[in-house]
């Protein structure tokens, strides 16, 4: 995998890189007179007569070669002066009209125009020029190829391939090349690369770069290289970014600041933001400033990792280069702070932005309200809600659901229901998200049966249930100790092809163990692991405790060992409980081994537990007292 050199030993940055965009065909409107719109009867009659005239002339018209067409168009002296020469364009118009209006025109086109030689380049080029639908043009080309004695010549292939690429029909262009074995020139291949990358056909685009490398003397433009890099990072293909960059270096392509921006974003995709930041510093020291999206991706990557010092450093770098962070970057900062449970810091930045003249948008208000609601700071969230409305920003469905969710989380069920009704009055329809918000909210407040009613209502209203719908009910019923209902929704979830969330699955396992169905819980855990669902290792703790308490101590120790081997740190109480069970079962050596493992993980042996342990060791077994006590003291 190619990596960026220390820096500008092989790179040259252009101060003002040109922006580029995909070529879009311009559509011009043609203004029609009222007579044209309403259908002037005189013009209609004239048009009908013209069609009849063309049809009559077509019976005697035979196009053999381009020379014959030119001769007729210029009026050969040998023609009968009474005959009016038929223009190829008029015939092409009729052919194009048939292609557009008849679904199975391939079966009748030859019989409709028996004297027309469709293999004549003058004819088919004119037809293609008049045909606006690129896919109908493609059908016409393959129909030509199917005619006896005719084949697609390179000129036709060039025209057809170019039209497919301009229409951004990447799959059709690829199939055209596969079917015709046509070899486009370098310019057409370069346009094809843009078309492929824009349509997400990244690997196919890389292959075409390989074809261009084989063309002697052809050099791909930097615009196309950057286009490919841009869509590669957009499709999260950092591997392709490094492959293309390696090829650029090998070919001696001079890069610009946009190129470097894509490399920084590729580092972020690989969770290697530190190297991306190092590259940013180098490019800025050289006097160049990447686009804002590069800073946004770095902020997002550092925020995801909780490295808020680097987030601040990125923002300071922008400000130092007179590139003020935009509202989207600040929104990302606030989002990451709230997600990292630093809601107060997010609120501080949010308020500072307003003082400095920024105008928070709906997304930023929603992000902040959602963060405050998760932190159960409902009153502060309510203030922002009314502030947003006062500033002329209308809450959308996401804002409403964020606040409703917060009200449920704070056990304000009546207020949540009232706000939901207000949302419906504002014209927002009921959706999967709005139902999920209420179902989950009711389950959080121990009202799983009411949540089930909403679940049934979704079916009546034709609203799709998703994985979150089922997981909420699994967790809700399980928390209430209704294991059978929880298992019902668990099985329904699996039937729908969804996977359980670890939170709902762990609750189900825990409740199974609480009611004494430990072996069933163990079997369920193993079954889910075999189904390629990776249950959280933490969900094994109730199984370990349950097995130990019900006399299956060795099985419990096996799972405890599995947890430790998988780098999971069991709770101190889990260690203490299994040690007690081992001592009660007079498995002293094993109990002390577990105690040793517990202390080696940094847990401190409490006084109460020490006394309890000594009491158990000494009960009816004075011979072991001195030895066991010595071992405990030695371990401590």
PLY file of the C-alpha trace (Angstrom):
ply
format ascii 1.0
element vertex 636
property float x
property float y
property float z
element edge 635
property int vertex1
property int vertex2
end_header
0.00 0.00 0.00
1.39 3.33 -1.03
1.89 5.94 1.63
2.52 9.62 1.50
6.20 10.63 1.52
7.60 12.97 4.14
6.12 15.50 1.83
6.95 17.68 -1.10
9.96 15.72 -2.38
7.66 14.16 -5.01
4.65 16.44 -4.82
3.87 19.75 -6.38
0.88 21.70 -5.16
-0.87 24.14 -7.38
-2.04 27.26 -5.61
-5.43 27.46 -7.29
-6.64 23.98 -8.27
-9.53 24.10 -10.67
-12.77 22.62 -9.52
-14.43 20.17 -11.81
-17.85 18.71 -12.21
-19.45 15.96 -14.21
-20.68 17.00 -17.62
-24.43 17.41 -17.60
-26.31 17.87 -20.85
-28.02 21.26 -20.97
-31.75 21.23 -21.49
-33.20 24.23 -23.23
-36.91 24.95 -23.17
-38.59 25.80 -26.42
-41.43 28.32 -26.14
-44.51 27.32 -28.12
-47.12 29.66 -29.43
-50.73 29.26 -28.40
-51.52 27.84 -31.83
-48.85 25.20 -31.42
-50.07 24.34 -27.96
-53.70 24.12 -28.99
-52.93 22.39 -32.29
-53.51 24.75 -35.23
-55.74 22.80 -37.63
-54.09 24.19 -40.76
-50.63 23.12 -39.59
-51.95 19.68 -38.70
-53.39 19.24 -42.21
-50.12 20.37 -43.78
-48.15 17.99 -41.55
-50.42 15.07 -42.52
-50.01 15.85 -46.19
-46.25 16.00 -45.75
-46.17 12.56 -44.09
-48.31 11.11 -46.91
-45.96 12.65 -49.44
-42.89 11.20 -47.72
-44.49 7.77 -47.47
-45.34 7.79 -51.17
-41.83 8.89 -52.09
-40.36 6.25 -49.79
-41.76 3.50 -52.01
-39.54 4.66 -54.87
-36.61 5.79 -52.76
-33.57 3.57 -52.38
-30.54 4.64 -50.44
-27.55 2.64 -51.50
-24.52 4.78 -50.73
-23.62 8.15 -49.33
-22.82 9.39 -52.91
-26.33 8.60 -54.08
-27.82 10.56 -51.18
-25.62 13.55 -51.91
-26.59 13.39 -55.59
-30.28 13.42 -54.83
-29.93 16.17 -52.24
-28.21 18.50 -54.71
-30.64 17.76 -57.52
-28.91 15.68 -60.22
-29.73 16.89 -63.75
-30.69 13.33 -64.67
-33.60 13.42 -62.20
-37.05 13.96 -63.45
-37.73 17.65 -62.72
-41.21 16.71 -61.60
-39.83 14.52 -58.77
-39.05 16.20 -55.48
-35.80 14.80 -53.91
-36.33 13.06 -50.61
-34.12 14.28 -47.75
-32.40 11.68 -45.56
-33.35 13.74 -42.51
-37.05 13.33 -43.26
-36.72 9.57 -43.54
-34.66 9.51 -40.30
-37.40 11.46 -38.55
-39.96 8.84 -39.55
-37.68 6.01 -38.43
-37.00 7.72 -35.09
-40.72 8.26 -34.58
-41.41 4.56 -35.15
-38.70 3.61 -32.67
-40.16 5.93 -30.05
-43.80 4.99 -30.47
-43.82 1.27 -31.27
-42.80 -1.14 -28.47
-41.70 -3.92 -30.87
-40.41 -1.87 -33.72
-37.50 -4.27 -34.36
-39.94 -6.76 -35.89
-41.46 -4.36 -38.40
-38.91 -1.64 -39.16
-37.55 -3.30 -42.31
-41.01 -3.96 -43.68
-42.12 -0.43 -42.83
-39.21 0.97 -44.83
-38.47 -1.76 -47.38
-36.27 0.33 -49.66
-34.13 1.98 -46.97
-30.60 0.67 -46.51
-30.18 0.98 -42.73
-26.54 -0.11 -42.97
-25.69 3.12 -44.76
-23.73 5.37 -42.30
-25.59 8.41 -43.60
-28.88 6.84 -42.54
-28.03 5.42 -39.14
-26.00 8.47 -38.08
-28.96 10.68 -38.85
-31.31 8.37 -36.93
-29.02 8.39 -33.89
-28.66 12.15 -34.06
-32.43 12.58 -33.95
-33.02 9.97 -31.22
-32.95 11.65 -27.78
-33.38 8.45 -25.74
-29.94 6.89 -25.36
-31.30 3.44 -24.54
-33.51 3.40 -27.63
-30.41 4.40 -29.57
-28.61 1.42 -28.08
-31.45 -0.89 -29.11
-31.25 0.51 -32.62
-27.50 -0.17 -32.75
-27.90 -3.80 -31.69
-30.78 -4.19 -34.11
-28.48 -2.97 -36.90
-25.91 -5.51 -35.81
-28.50 -8.29 -36.09
-29.31 -7.50 -39.73
-27.89 -9.95 -42.23
-24.64 -8.80 -43.69
-24.34 -5.73 -41.48
-22.03 -4.96 -38.60
-21.27 -2.05 -36.32
-18.42 -0.05 -37.72
-15.96 1.77 -35.42
-17.46 5.16 -36.22
-20.90 4.03 -35.03
-19.40 2.43 -31.93
-17.59 5.64 -31.08
-20.79 7.66 -31.37
-22.85 5.17 -29.36
-20.27 4.67 -26.62
-19.78 8.41 -26.26
-23.53 8.96 -25.88
-23.80 6.27 -23.20
-20.94 7.80 -21.22
-22.38 11.31 -21.50
-25.70 9.97 -20.20
-23.78 8.44 -17.24
-25.17 5.03 -18.17
-22.19 3.15 -16.77
-23.69 -0.34 -16.80
-25.00 0.06 -20.34
-21.62 1.39 -21.51
-19.85 -1.57 -19.87
-22.21 -4.08 -21.49
-21.78 -2.33 -24.84
-18.01 -2.79 -24.69
-18.39 -6.43 -23.59
-20.85 -7.24 -26.40
-19.16 -5.38 -29.26
-15.50 -5.88 -28.24
-15.06 -2.25 -29.30
-11.81 -0.56 -28.25
-12.42 3.14 -27.47
-9.69 5.72 -27.84
-7.92 7.28 -24.83
-10.18 10.31 -24.59
-13.32 8.18 -24.52
-11.78 5.83 -21.96
-10.94 8.77 -19.70
-14.55 9.96 -19.83
-15.61 6.37 -19.17
-13.49 6.33 -15.99
-15.40 9.31 -14.60
-18.69 7.62 -15.49
-17.70 4.38 -13.72
-16.45 6.04 -10.53
-19.49 8.30 -10.35
-21.73 5.23 -10.51
-19.80 3.46 -7.76
-18.11 0.95 -10.09
-14.77 1.57 -8.43
-12.94 -1.64 -9.30
-14.07 -1.41 -12.93
-12.75 2.16 -13.05
-9.36 1.02 -11.72
-9.24 -1.59 -14.51
-9.77 1.14 -17.14
-6.89 3.12 -15.64
-4.83 -0.01 -16.31
-5.95 0.00 -19.96
-4.96 3.64 -20.35
-1.49 2.91 -18.98
-0.97 0.58 -21.96
-1.76 3.31 -24.49
1.53 4.73 -25.66
1.88 8.46 -25.19
-1.50 9.01 -23.53
-1.54 10.98 -20.27
-4.57 11.02 -17.97
-5.44 14.51 -16.72
-5.08 15.42 -13.04
-8.78 16.26 -13.04
-9.62 12.63 -13.81
-7.18 11.29 -11.19
-8.74 13.58 -8.57
-12.23 12.62 -9.73
-11.37 8.96 -9.12
-9.81 9.69 -5.72
-12.84 11.74 -4.69
-15.33 8.99 -5.48
-13.07 6.35 -3.92
-13.11 8.11 -0.54
-16.83 8.77 -1.01
-17.33 5.01 -1.34
-15.00 4.35 1.63
-12.42 2.61 -0.55
-9.18 3.76 1.05
-7.41 0.81 -0.58
-8.20 2.21 -4.02
-7.01 5.68 -2.99
-3.57 4.29 -2.14
-3.48 2.17 -5.31
-4.26 5.19 -7.51
-1.83 7.40 -5.62
0.92 4.82 -6.09
0.20 4.80 -9.85
0.27 8.61 -9.94
3.69 8.67 -8.31
5.00 5.99 -10.68
3.80 8.00 -13.69
5.18 11.28 -12.32
1.77 13.00 -12.13
1.98 16.44 -10.53
-0.59 16.55 -7.73
-2.40 19.51 -6.16
-3.96 20.41 -2.82
-7.16 18.53 -3.74
-5.15 15.33 -4.19
-3.64 15.72 -0.74
-7.10 16.34 0.71
-8.26 12.94 -0.57
-5.20 11.28 0.99
-6.02 12.87 4.37
-9.58 11.62 4.10
-8.28 8.12 3.27
-6.24 8.18 6.49
-9.42 9.05 8.39
-11.23 6.11 6.76
-8.49 3.81 8.06
-8.89 5.23 11.59
-5.45 6.77 11.23
-6.38 10.40 11.80
-3.01 11.21 13.37
-1.20 10.64 10.07
-3.90 12.58 8.28
-3.38 15.48 10.68
0.39 15.32 10.17
-0.14 15.57 6.41
-2.54 18.48 6.93
0.11 20.38 8.89
2.67 19.83 6.14
0.39 21.02 3.37
-0.64 24.10 5.37
2.98 24.94 6.16
3.54 24.94 2.40
0.88 27.65 2.11
-2.09 25.61 0.92
-5.47 25.08 2.61
-7.65 22.06 1.70
-11.41 22.20 1.34
-13.57 22.35 4.46
-14.64 18.73 4.05
-11.07 17.64 4.85
-11.22 19.48 8.19
-14.70 18.06 8.79
-13.47 14.49 8.33
-10.55 15.04 10.69
-12.83 16.56 13.32
-15.19 13.59 12.96
-12.36 11.04 13.21
-10.76 12.64 16.28
-14.17 13.13 17.89
-15.04 9.47 17.30
-11.86 8.51 19.15
-12.53 11.00 21.96
-9.39 13.01 21.14
-10.89 16.45 21.69
-7.48 18.10 22.03
-6.84 17.23 18.37
-10.33 18.45 17.46
-9.42 21.81 18.97
-6.06 21.78 17.15
-7.79 21.22 13.78
-10.13 24.16 14.41
-7.22 26.37 15.46
-5.37 25.46 12.27
-8.34 26.60 10.22
-8.68 29.88 12.06
-4.93 30.55 11.78
-5.24 30.32 7.97
-8.25 32.66 7.91
-10.52 29.73 7.04
-13.35 30.10 9.52
-14.97 26.73 10.41
-18.44 26.61 8.90
-21.66 25.62 10.61
-21.30 21.99 9.46
-17.92 21.59 11.16
-19.22 23.08 14.39
-22.25 20.84 14.20
-19.92 17.83 13.94
-17.96 19.07 16.96
-21.13 19.44 19.03
-22.45 16.07 17.86
-19.23 14.29 18.86
-19.15 16.03 22.24
-22.74 15.04 22.98
-22.14 11.48 21.82
-19.05 11.35 24.06
-21.20 12.38 27.05
-19.64 15.85 27.14
-23.00 17.57 26.76
-22.08 20.62 28.84
-19.00 21.27 26.71
-21.16 20.94 23.60
-23.67 23.42 25.05
-20.86 25.86 25.87
-19.64 25.85 22.25
-23.24 26.08 21.02
-23.82 29.25 23.08
-20.45 30.74 22.10
-21.31 30.33 18.42
-24.44 32.42 18.86
-22.44 35.17 20.60
-19.92 35.17 17.73
-22.62 35.72 15.14
-23.29 32.19 13.90
-26.90 31.19 13.34
-27.45 27.56 14.41
-29.58 25.63 11.96
-32.23 23.01 12.64
-29.68 20.18 12.58
-27.56 21.85 15.27
-30.57 22.58 17.47
-31.76 18.98 17.07
-28.29 17.65 17.91
-28.12 19.77 21.06
-31.69 18.97 22.16
-31.04 15.25 21.63
-27.82 15.41 23.69
-29.52 17.22 26.55
-32.46 14.80 26.52
-30.10 11.81 26.71
-28.57 13.51 29.74
-32.09 13.94 31.18
-31.72 17.73 31.19
-35.24 18.28 29.94
-35.71 21.87 31.08
-32.58 23.06 29.28
-33.69 21.14 26.18
-37.11 22.80 26.44
-35.49 26.27 26.48
-33.62 25.47 23.26
-36.86 24.14 21.75
-38.67 27.45 22.24
-35.55 29.44 21.30
-35.42 27.58 18.00
-39.09 28.30 17.25
-38.64 31.95 18.27
-35.79 32.22 15.75
-38.09 31.03 12.98
-36.76 27.47 12.76
-39.56 24.91 12.54
-38.90 21.59 14.35
-38.96 18.63 11.99
-39.80 14.99 12.65
-36.31 14.29 14.01
-36.45 17.23 16.42
-39.87 16.16 17.69
-38.79 12.55 18.18
-35.58 13.57 19.97
-37.59 15.63 22.48
-40.31 12.97 22.82
-37.64 10.35 23.49
-36.15 12.60 26.19
-39.52 13.03 27.87
-40.03 9.26 27.99
-36.51 8.83 29.38
-37.37 11.31 32.15
-40.62 9.42 32.89
-42.81 12.26 31.59
-45.12 9.98 29.62
-48.12 12.34 29.46
-45.95 15.18 28.12
-44.44 12.83 25.53
-47.91 11.78 24.31
-49.02 15.41 24.12
-45.97 16.40 22.06
-46.56 13.44 19.74
-50.12 14.63 19.07
-48.77 18.12 18.39
-46.35 16.65 15.86
-49.21 14.94 14.02
-51.24 18.19 13.98
-48.25 19.93 12.36
-48.63 17.57 9.42
-45.91 15.07 10.16
-47.17 11.58 9.44
-46.63 8.56 11.62
-43.52 6.67 10.60
-41.41 3.75 11.77
-39.23 6.23 13.68
-42.14 7.84 15.51
-43.66 4.47 16.47
-40.27 3.14 17.59
-39.77 6.22 19.77
-43.05 5.62 21.57
-42.69 1.82 21.80
-39.21 2.12 23.27
-40.34 4.91 25.60
-43.21 2.84 26.97
-40.95 -0.19 27.44
-38.45 1.97 29.37
-41.28 2.92 31.73
-42.46 -0.66 32.35
-45.46 -0.41 30.00
-44.64 -3.24 27.61
-48.30 -4.20 27.11
-49.14 -0.68 25.90
-46.11 -0.89 23.65
-47.48 -4.15 22.20
-50.69 -2.29 21.27
-48.65 0.21 19.29
-46.84 -2.71 17.66
-50.18 -4.10 16.47
-51.28 -0.63 15.33
-48.23 -0.42 13.05
-49.45 -3.47 11.16
-52.95 -2.03 10.74
-51.58 1.23 9.38
-49.11 -0.46 7.06
-46.06 0.98 8.81
-42.92 -1.12 8.52
-41.48 -2.66 11.67
-37.71 -2.79 11.81
-35.06 -4.41 14.01
-35.35 -1.64 16.62
-39.11 -2.26 16.98
-38.57 -5.91 17.94
-35.53 -5.27 20.10
-37.43 -2.69 22.17
-40.19 -5.21 22.90
-37.72 -8.02 23.67
-35.98 -5.84 26.22
-39.22 -4.35 27.56
-40.94 -7.68 28.26
-37.74 -9.27 29.57
-37.15 -6.45 32.05
-40.65 -7.05 33.40
-39.81 -10.73 33.86
-42.15 -11.82 31.06
-39.71 -14.23 29.48
-42.20 -16.03 27.23
-43.33 -12.76 25.62
-39.71 -11.68 25.26
-38.84 -14.97 23.54
-41.85 -14.60 21.23
-40.61 -11.29 19.89
-37.06 -12.68 19.81
-38.18 -15.51 17.53
-40.21 -13.12 15.38
-37.14 -10.92 15.01
-35.09 -13.90 13.76
-37.86 -14.92 11.34
-37.76 -11.44 9.82
-34.03 -11.82 9.19
-33.01 -9.22 11.77
-30.31 -9.57 14.40
-30.83 -8.81 18.07
-29.09 -5.88 19.69
-26.69 -6.88 22.43
-28.64 -4.76 24.93
-31.90 -6.67 24.38
-30.16 -10.05 24.07
-28.21 -9.52 27.30
-31.42 -8.59 29.15
-33.11 -11.76 27.88
-30.15 -13.90 29.00
-30.05 -12.21 32.40
-33.76 -12.79 33.05
-33.51 -16.45 31.96
-30.81 -16.92 34.60
-32.78 -15.04 37.26
-35.71 -17.46 36.97
-33.37 -20.47 37.09
-33.26 -21.37 33.36
-29.48 -21.11 33.24
-28.88 -24.03 30.90
-31.48 -22.65 28.48
-29.68 -19.30 28.59
-26.35 -21.02 27.89
-27.83 -22.91 24.94
-29.37 -19.71 23.55
-26.02 -17.91 23.82
-24.23 -20.72 21.97
-26.94 -20.92 19.28
-26.67 -17.20 18.56
-22.88 -17.42 18.32
-23.25 -20.26 15.81
-25.63 -18.06 13.77
-22.81 -15.52 13.19
-24.23 -13.16 15.78
-21.48 -12.14 18.17
-23.12 -11.86 21.61
-21.48 -9.43 23.98
-19.03 -11.23 26.27
-20.58 -9.29 29.15
-23.83 -11.24 28.65
-21.98 -14.33 29.95
-21.74 -12.94 33.51
-25.25 -13.98 34.56
-24.59 -17.41 33.01
-21.36 -17.77 35.03
-23.15 -16.80 38.25
-26.19 -18.96 37.51
-24.16 -22.05 36.68
-22.06 -21.63 39.82
-25.05 -21.15 42.12
-26.85 -24.18 40.67
-23.91 -26.53 41.20
-22.37 -26.39 37.71
-19.18 -24.80 39.04
-16.78 -26.19 36.47
-19.00 -24.93 33.62
-19.09 -21.54 35.30
-15.29 -21.49 35.58
-15.01 -22.43 31.90
-17.07 -19.41 30.86
-15.20 -17.15 33.30
-11.95 -18.25 31.67
-13.48 -17.59 28.23
-14.37 -14.04 29.29
-10.85 -13.33 30.58
-9.26 -14.84 27.43
-11.39 -12.49 25.32
-9.99 -9.46 27.14
-13.19 -8.86 29.09
-12.92 -7.68 32.68
-15.62 -9.43 34.74
-17.17 -7.58 37.64
-15.60 -7.95 41.08
-18.85 -9.42 42.40
-18.70 -12.15 39.72
-15.24 -13.21 40.91
-16.32 -13.13 44.56
-19.45 -15.19 43.95
-17.67 -17.97 42.05
-14.88 -18.08 44.71
-17.50 -18.54 47.43
-19.17 -21.32 45.47
-15.85 -23.11 45.01
-14.95 -22.83 48.71
-18.39 -24.07 49.79
-17.90 -27.04 47.44
-14.50 -27.57 49.16
-12.61 -26.90 45.92
-10.10 -24.79 47.81
-7.22 -24.83 45.34
-9.45 -23.78 42.44
-11.02 -21.08 44.60
-7.61 -19.65 45.46
-6.58 -19.79 41.76
-9.64 -17.70 40.84
-8.80 -15.35 43.71
-5.29 -14.98 42.29
-6.71 -14.14 38.83
-9.04 -11.60 40.40
-6.23 -9.79 42.22
-3.95 -9.92 39.16
-6.58 -7.91 37.27
-6.22 -5.10 39.79
-9.16 -5.79 42.07
-8.62 -5.09 45.77
-9.71 -7.72 48.25
-12.20 -6.16 50.64
-12.12 -6.70 54.40
-15.66 -8.11 54.55
-15.02 -10.57 51.75
-11.72 -11.62 53.35
-13.46 -12.37 56.66
-16.22 -14.27 54.88
-13.68 -16.27 52.92
-11.68 -17.17 56.01
-14.85 -18.21 57.81
-15.79 -20.55 54.96
-12.28 -22.01 54.84
-12.17 -22.64 58.57
-15.64 -24.09 58.99
-15.32 -27.79 59.92
-11.84 -27.81 58.47
-9.30 -26.47 60.99
-6.54 -28.34 59.23
-6.88 -26.04 56.16
-7.15 -22.84 58.15
-3.46 -22.07 58.57
-2.46 -23.07 55.03
-5.38 -21.26 53.34
-5.02 -18.15 55.44
-1.33 -18.04 54.63
-2.07 -18.27 50.91
-4.63 -15.47 51.12
-2.23 -13.22 52.99
0.50 -14.10 50.51
-1.77 -13.20 47.57
-2.74 -9.92 49.22
0 1
1 2
2 3
3 4
4 5
5 6
6 7
7 8
8 9
9 10
10 11
11 12
12 13
13 14
14 15
15 16
16 17
17 18
18 19
19 20
20 21
21 22
22 23
23 24
24 25
25 26
26 27
27 28
28 29
29 30
30 31
31 32
32 33
33 34
34 35
35 36
36 37
37 38
38 39
39 40
40 41
41 42
42 43
43 44
44 45
45 46
46 47
47 48
48 49
49 50
50 51
51 52
52 53
53 54
54 55
55 56
56 57
57 58
58 59
59 60
60 61
61 62
62 63
63 64
64 65
65 66
66 67
67 68
68 69
69 70
70 71
71 72
72 73
73 74
74 75
75 76
76 77
77 78
78 79
79 80
80 81
81 82
82 83
83 84
84 85
85 86
86 87
87 88
88 89
89 90
90 91
91 92
92 93
93 94
94 95
95 96
96 97
97 98
98 99
99 100
100 101
101 102
102 103
103 104
104 105
105 106
106 107
107 108
108 109
109 110
110 111
111 112
112 113
113 114
114 115
115 116
116 117
117 118
118 119
119 120
120 121
121 122
122 123
123 124
124 125
125 126
126 127
127 128
128 129
129 130
130 131
131 132
132 133
133 134
134 135
135 136
136 137
137 138
138 139
139 140
140 141
141 142
142 143
143 144
144 145
145 146
146 147
147 148
148 149
149 150
150 151
151 152
152 153
153 154
154 155
155 156
156 157
157 158
158 159
159 160
160 161
161 162
162 163
163 164
164 165
165 166
166 167
167 168
168 169
169 170
170 171
171 172
172 173
173 174
174 175
175 176
176 177
177 178
178 179
179 180
180 181
181 182
182 183
183 184
184 185
185 186
186 187
187 188
188 189
189 190
190 191
191 192
192 193
193 194
194 195
195 196
196 197
197 198
198 199
199 200
200 201
201 202
202 203
203 204
204 205
205 206
206 207
207 208
208 209
209 210
210 211
211 212
212 213
213 214
214 215
215 216
216 217
217 218
218 219
219 220
220 221
221 222
222 223
223 224
224 225
225 226
226 227
227 228
228 229
229 230
230 231
231 232
232 233
233 234
234 235
235 236
236 237
237 238
238 239
239 240
240 241
241 242
242 243
243 244
244 245
245 246
246 247
247 248
248 249
249 250
250 251
251 252
252 253
253 254
254 255
255 256
256 257
257 258
258 259
259 260
260 261
261 262
262 263
263 264
264 265
265 266
266 267
267 268
268 269
269 270
270 271
271 272
272 273
273 274
274 275
275 276
276 277
277 278
278 279
279 280
280 281
281 282
282 283
283 284
284 285
285 286
286 287
287 288
288 289
289 290
290 291
291 292
292 293
293 294
294 295
295 296
296 297
297 298
298 299
299 300
300 301
301 302
302 303
303 304
304 305
305 306
306 307
307 308
308 309
309 310
310 311
311 312
312 313
313 314
314 315
315 316
316 317
317 318
318 319
319 320
320 321
321 322
322 323
323 324
324 325
325 326
326 327
327 328
328 329
329 330
330 331
331 332
332 333
333 334
334 335
335 336
336 337
337 338
338 339
339 340
340 341
341 342
342 343
343 344
344 345
345 346
346 347
347 348
348 349
349 350
350 351
351 352
352 353
353 354
354 355
355 356
356 357
357 358
358 359
359 360
360 361
361 362
362 363
363 364
364 365
365 366
366 367
367 368
368 369
369 370
370 371
371 372
372 373
373 374
374 375
375 376
376 377
377 378
378 379
379 380
380 381
381 382
382 383
383 384
384 385
385 386
386 387
387 388
388 389
389 390
390 391
391 392
392 393
393 394
394 395
395 396
396 397
397 398
398 399
399 400
400 401
401 402
402 403
403 404
404 405
405 406
406 407
407 408
408 409
409 410
410 411
411 412
412 413
413 414
414 415
415 416
416 417
417 418
418 419
419 420
420 421
421 422
422 423
423 424
424 425
425 426
426 427
427 428
428 429
429 430
430 431
431 432
432 433
433 434
434 435
435 436
436 437
437 438
438 439
439 440
440 441
441 442
442 443
443 444
444 445
445 446
446 447
447 448
448 449
449 450
450 451
451 452
452 453
453 454
454 455
455 456
456 457
457 458
458 459
459 460
460 461
461 462
462 463
463 464
464 465
465 466
466 467
467 468
468 469
469 470
470 471
471 472
472 473
473 474
474 475
475 476
476 477
477 478
478 479
479 480
480 481
481 482
482 483
483 484
484 485
485 486
486 487
487 488
488 489
489 490
490 491
491 492
492 493
493 494
494 495
495 496
496 497
497 498
498 499
499 500
500 501
501 502
502 503
503 504
504 505
505 506
506 507
507 508
508 509
509 510
510 511
511 512
512 513
513 514
514 515
515 516
516 517
517 518
518 519
519 520
520 521
521 522
522 523
523 524
524 525
525 526
526 527
527 528
528 529
529 530
530 531
531 532
532 533
533 534
534 535
535 536
536 537
537 538
538 539
539 540
540 541
541 542
542 543
543 544
544 545
545 546
546 547
547 548
548 549
549 550
550 551
551 552
552 553
553 554
554 555
555 556
556 557
557 558
558 559
559 560
560 561
561 562
562 563
563 564
564 565
565 566
566 567
567 568
568 569
569 570
570 571
571 572
572 573
573 574
574 575
575 576
576 577
577 578
578 579
579 580
580 581
581 582
582 583
583 584
584 585
585 586
586 587
587 588
588 589
589 590
590 591
591 592
592 593
593 594
594 595
595 596
596 597
597 598
598 599
599 600
600 601
601 602
602 603
603 604
604 605
605 606
606 607
607 608
608 609
609 610
610 611
611 612
612 613
613 614
614 615
615 616
616 617
617 618
618 619
619 620
620 621
621 622
622 623
623 624
624 625
625 626
626 627
627 628
628 629
629 630
630 631
631 632
632 633
633 634
634 635
